[in-house]
Amino acid sequence: MNPVKRIAIVGAGPVGLAAAAHALEYGIEPIVFERGPEAGHAIAQWGHVRMFSTWSLNIDAASARLLAKTGWKRPDDTGHPTGVELCDRYVAPLAATDAMRKAVRYRHTVRSIGRAGIDKVKNAGRAQAPYELIVDTPDGPWRFRADAVIDASGTWFAPNPAGADGRAAPGEAANAAHISYGMPDIAGAARARYAGKRIAVLGGGHSAIGTLIELAALAETAPGTRIVWLYRGMRLERAFGGGSADALAARGALGSEIAELVALGRIEVEKGFHLDAIEPGLVLRAGERRVTADELIVATGFRPDLDMLREVRLSLDPALECPAALGPLIDPNLHSCGTVRPHGAVELAHPDPGFYLAGMKAYGRAPTFLLATGYEQVRSIVAELAGDTVAARRVELVLPETGVCAGPVKTTVRVKAASAPAASAGCCGGPATVADACCVDDQEAKAAGEAGCGCAAPALISASQDTR
Ligand SMILES: Cc1cc2nc3c(=O)[nH]c(=O)nc-3n(C[C@H](O)[C@H](O)[C@H](O)COP(=O)(O)OP(=O)(O)OC[C@H]3O[C@@H](n4cnc5c(N)ncnc54)[C@H](O)[C@@H]3O)c2cc1C
C-alpha cells in the first residue's frame, strides 16, 4: 500500500501512545481515541500491582525521545514500577507532551471499524476505500476516516469468565456480588472485603499467583482469612514458572514465592478443578467436587473485543484470536516456554492492508505479553505504514526468556543480541529468527525437513494451558 498520511490508533495505553510517537517521527499524523478520561486508563485499574519487568523494558524508544525534549527524568532502568508509577512517571508525562495533547481524544470510545462505504463482503473499490471508525464522543457519534488503523485497545475490560468451557458458568451472574475479576487491590481498597473470609482464587497465571501471594500476606494480619487455589491443571510446577531460570527475576520470584506458600500449607490447593457451576452460597462445583467460599476471584485471563472489528477482514488464529501468523509463536499448546521471537508488521498483517492489532490485544487470549513486545510491534508496523520496509523487517529486540521450557535442555544459547538479557541455557535454543518457527530448535528441525521442535510434549499440553 502507499505510505499513509494519517493513522487512527485505538487506545491511549503505553502501546497506543508508542505507536503515536513512532508515527510522529515518520511525519504521519496519529489520532488516538481513548475511552477513559486519561492515558493508561486500563493500567489505572491495576495500579497497585508491581510489575515484574523493569523500567528498561517498560519504556518505548520513540516515546523516550519525545519525552527527552521536555526535561523528563527517566526512571532508573533497574526499578520495578507499580501500575500507578508506570502511569505517573511515564504514561502521563508522555500524554502531556504537546504532540500527544494534539493527538489524543479522551472519552472517545471506538464502537466499530470498517472501510468507508464498503461492507466486508465487497471487493470492488475496497483497496482504495479509507478506514472509517464510528466513535462515541461526549458530543455524540463521530465517523472518522484514516488511511490505516492500529487497534491497541488492550483486553483489560474483557476478562474471561469462570466456566472451564470459556463461558460464564451457570450461577456466575447470580453470585456476582461475591465474585471479582482480575487483580483486586487486596492490601488497599479491597482489604475489608477479603479480611477474615474464605477466598477462592481461580486461575494459574501471573494474576492468580500475584493475588494468592497478596491474600497470604493479608492472612498474616487478618485472623480467619483462608485461601483456596482452584487450579485447572494437575502439575503446579507449570504455574511456579522458571524460578531462578527466568530472565525476569521478579517474575521468577513470584513462582518461587507461591511454591513456598503451597509447601507451607498456607494455601489450600484444588488441582484438576474444572469449574462448571456456581451454586447458591458460593458453592463452586467441578463435576462431583464442591468447594465453598465467601468470595471468588476469577483470574483466568482476558480476551480481545472483536465485535468492533466485524467489518474488517481479519486473519485470526482460531484458538487464540490473535493474528494468524503470530499464533504458532505464542500458542501455549505448541510452544511451552512462552519465550517469543520478536515480531512485527509481517506477522501482524491482515487481509485488509493497513489494519493491525498491537499490544496486549495482539496476543488475543494468549498469556505472557510484555510491553517490550508491544513496543517492537508498533515500531515495525509504523515503519511498514511509512513505506520503510527495511526498518519494518529489522529485529531490534530479543525478549527475556521465561525459563519454563518443556523442550529438550540446551547447554548452549545460540540466539542472542547485544542488548538482550542473558538467555536461559535450559531453554530450547531461544527465540527463532524466522517467521514460521517458535524457537531455534523448531527452526532447525524444520530446516532439516522435520515437523518441528516437538515442544508440545503430550504430558505437558494440559499443564501448559494452565493460565486459567
Ligand atoms: C495486572 C497486570 C500486570 C502486568 N504486568 C506486566 C509487567 O510486569 N510487564 C509487562 O511487560 N507487561 C505486564 N502486563 C501486560 C501488559 O504489558 C499490560 O497489560 C499493558 O498495559 C498493555 O498495554 P496496551 O497499551 O497494549 O494495553 P492497555 O494498557 O490495556 O491500554 C489499552 C487502552 O485502550 C483503551 N480502550 C479500550 N477499548 C477502547 C475503545 N473501544 N475505544 C477507545 N479506547 C479503548 C483502554 O481504556 C486503555 O487505556 C501486565 C498486565 C496486567 C493486567
PDBQT file of the ligand as one rigid body, heavy atoms in Angstrom, charges set to zero:
ROOT
HETATM    1  C1  LIG A 501      -2.060  -6.964  36.343  1.00  0.00    +0.000 C 
HETATM    2  C2  LIG A 501      -1.150  -6.884  35.151  1.00  0.00    +0.000 A 
HETATM    3  C3  LIG A 501       0.226  -6.837  35.326  1.00  0.00    +0.000 A 
HETATM    4  C4  LIG A 501       1.074  -6.752  34.233  1.00  0.00    +0.000 A 
HETATM    5  N1  LIG A 501       2.420  -6.718  34.437  1.00  0.00    +0.000 NA
HETATM    6  C5  LIG A 501       3.244  -6.590  33.371  1.00  0.00    +0.000 A 
HETATM    7  C6  LIG A 501       4.661  -6.498  33.570  1.00  0.00    +0.000 A 
HETATM    8  O1  LIG A 501       5.183  -6.585  34.673  1.00  0.00    +0.000 OA
HETATM    9  N2  LIG A 501       5.443  -6.325  32.464  1.00  0.00    +0.000 N 
HETATM   10  C7  LIG A 501       4.931  -6.243  31.196  1.00  0.00    +0.000 A 
HETATM   11  O2  LIG A 501       5.687  -6.050  30.253  1.00  0.00    +0.000 OA
HETATM   12  N3  LIG A 501       3.597  -6.364  30.990  1.00  0.00    +0.000 NA
HETATM   13  C8  LIG A 501       2.749  -6.537  32.035  1.00  0.00    +0.000 A 
HETATM   14  N4  LIG A 501       1.397  -6.656  31.828  1.00  0.00    +0.000 N 
HETATM   15  C9  LIG A 501       0.892  -6.847  30.450  1.00  0.00    +0.000 C 
HETATM   16  C10 LIG A 501       0.784  -5.590  29.571  1.00  0.00    +0.000 C 
HETATM   17  O3  LIG A 501       2.057  -5.050  29.334  1.00  0.00    +0.000 OA
HETATM   18  C11 LIG A 501      -0.141  -4.529  30.120  1.00  0.00    +0.000 C 
HETATM   19  O4  LIG A 501      -1.453  -5.027  30.144  1.00  0.00    +0.000 OA
HETATM   20  C12 LIG A 501      -0.135  -3.236  29.289  1.00  0.00    +0.000 C 
HETATM   21  O5  LIG A 501      -0.964  -2.309  29.899  1.00  0.00    +0.000 OA
HETATM   22  C13 LIG A 501      -0.606  -3.451  27.849  1.00  0.00    +0.000 C 
HETATM   23  O6  LIG A 501      -0.540  -2.238  27.166  1.00  0.00    +0.000 OA
HETATM   24  P1  LIG A 501      -1.514  -1.893  25.948  1.00  0.00    +0.000 P 
HETATM   25  O7  LIG A 501      -1.217  -0.478  25.567  1.00  0.00    +0.000 OA
HETATM   26  O8  LIG A 501      -1.429  -2.942  24.918  1.00  0.00    +0.000 OA
HETATM   27  O9  LIG A 501      -2.999  -2.004  26.538  1.00  0.00    +0.000 OA
HETATM   28  P2  LIG A 501      -3.693  -1.234  27.737  1.00  0.00    +0.000 P 
HETATM   29  O10 LIG A 501      -2.711  -0.717  28.707  1.00  0.00    +0.000 OA
HETATM   30  O11 LIG A 501      -4.757  -2.138  28.226  1.00  0.00    +0.000 OA
HETATM   31  O12 LIG A 501      -4.337   0.040  27.042  1.00  0.00    +0.000 OA
HETATM   32  C14 LIG A 501      -5.469  -0.049  26.205  1.00  0.00    +0.000 C 
HETATM   33  C15 LIG A 501      -6.205   1.286  26.240  1.00  0.00    +0.000 C 
HETATM   34  O13 LIG A 501      -7.285   1.240  25.298  1.00  0.00    +0.000 OA
HETATM   35  C16 LIG A 501      -8.433   1.842  25.878  1.00  0.00    +0.000 C 
HETATM   36  N5  LIG A 501      -9.605   1.294  25.192  1.00  0.00    +0.000 N 
HETATM   37  C17 LIG A 501     -10.131   0.053  25.314  1.00  0.00    +0.000 A 
HETATM   38  N6  LIG A 501     -11.162  -0.110  24.486  1.00  0.00    +0.000 NA
HETATM   39  C18 LIG A 501     -11.304   1.062  23.803  1.00  0.00    +0.000 A 
HETATM   40  C19 LIG A 501     -12.214   1.520  22.798  1.00  0.00    +0.000 A 
HETATM   41  N7  LIG A 501     -13.168   0.726  22.286  1.00  0.00    +0.000 N 
HETATM   42  N8  LIG A 501     -12.082   2.789  22.357  1.00  0.00    +0.000 NA
HETATM   43  C20 LIG A 501     -11.124   3.623  22.840  1.00  0.00    +0.000 A 
HETATM   44  N9  LIG A 501     -10.237   3.235  23.807  1.00  0.00    +0.000 NA
HETATM   45  C21 LIG A 501     -10.324   1.963  24.258  1.00  0.00    +0.000 A 
HETATM   46  C22 LIG A 501      -8.326   1.485  27.352  1.00  0.00    +0.000 C 
HETATM   47  O14 LIG A 501      -9.074   2.357  28.156  1.00  0.00    +0.000 OA
HETATM   48  C23 LIG A 501      -6.825   1.587  27.596  1.00  0.00    +0.000 C 
HETATM   49  O15 LIG A 501      -6.424   2.867  28.016  1.00  0.00    +0.000 OA
HETATM   50  C24 LIG A 501       0.531  -6.729  32.918  1.00  0.00    +0.000 A 
HETATM   51  C25 LIG A 501      -0.849  -6.779  32.746  1.00  0.00    +0.000 A 
HETATM   52  C26 LIG A 501      -1.687  -6.856  33.846  1.00  0.00    +0.000 A 
HETATM   53  C27 LIG A 501      -3.186  -6.916  33.613  1.00  0.00    +0.000 C 
ENDROOT
TORSDOF 0
